[in-house]
């Protein structure tokens, strides 16, 4: 299966369980791997046959910045659902990170994998 990817998309949104996190947007990093058969797109050289990573990135970014989720797990699931609704996407891997959320760690987060 072929893979299309988006690495470390930067969103600013409300995420977390602490009171201060519910009022102040923070940086959220999103990485997405979209799996599907890319042979038709390679043969036609037509964007209509591709998994459109620009569309996926815009939807993920918009959702992350407006969802106001408490957990990275819930946000990752939301993004996975958005991705699986896209034409040609058979499987998705989503990684959501909160940089600086834990002292002395560059980032913390979750990575999930879902299949249509």
N, C-alpha and C positions, 0 to 999 in steps of 0.2 A: 504494500500500500504506500502511496506517495504522501509526502508531508509538505504542507505550506506552514510557515511560522511567522509569528510576530513576537519580538523579543523586547521585554522591559518597557512596555508602553506605560507612560507616566500619566496618572490621573490624580486629581485632588478631590477628595470627598470625605464624607463623614463615615467613619468605620471605627468600631470599638465599643467596649462596654463601660469604660470609665466616663464619668460625668463630663470632664473636660473634652473628651473625644467626641461627644455628642454635639458640641458647639463649634468646634474648630476643625475645618477641613485639614486633612493631612495627606501626605504623599502615599499613593498606592501604586505599586509596580505590578503590571499584568503581562504575563507571557502566555502565548497561545500556540499550540500545535494543532493543525487541522489535517486530518487524514482522509484521503479519498483517491480515486483513480484519476490521475492527471493526463493519461494518454490521449483522451479526446482533445484537451486543450493544447497539448504538444503537437498533435497532428494538424489542428485547424489554425493555430496561432491566433485564436479569437478570444478576446476577454470574456465573451458570453459563455465560453466553455470552461472557464477557470473558476476556482474557488476565489472569490474576490476578497483579498485580505484587507483592502481599504475599507470596504463596507463593514467587515467584521470588526476592524479596529475602531471605527466610528461608533458602532453600536456598543461595544464593550466600554469604551471611554465614556460615552454618554450615560450608560447605566451605572458605572462605578461612581460617577460624579453626582448622581441624583438618588441612588437607592437608599442611602443611609443605613446600611446593614450593620448589625452588631458584630458579626463574626466574618473572618476571611473565608471560612468554609461556605457560608451562605452566599457570599458574593461570588465565589468560584463556581458554585452550582448554577447561579443565575447566568453567568457568562457562558458556561458549558451549554446550558439550554438554548441561549441565543445562537451559539455556534452550530449546534445540531439542527437548528431550523433553517440553516443556509443550504442552498442547493449544492449537492456533491459532497457534503461533509458526512462521512460515515462514522468517524471517531474523533474525539477531541481530548487534548490534554491542556488543562488550565492551571497556571501557577499564579497565585496572588500573594504579594509580599507587602509587609509594612516595614519600611526602612527605619532603623533607630527605635523600634518598639521595645527592644530589650537591651539594657545596658551592656556594652562591650560586644554586641553582635551587630554586624552590618545590616542584617535584615532577618525577619522571621516571616513565616507564612505557611501556605498549604499548597499542595499540588494534587489535582484530581484528574482522573481519566474516566470518560464516559463514552459509551457506544450507542449509536442509534438503534 
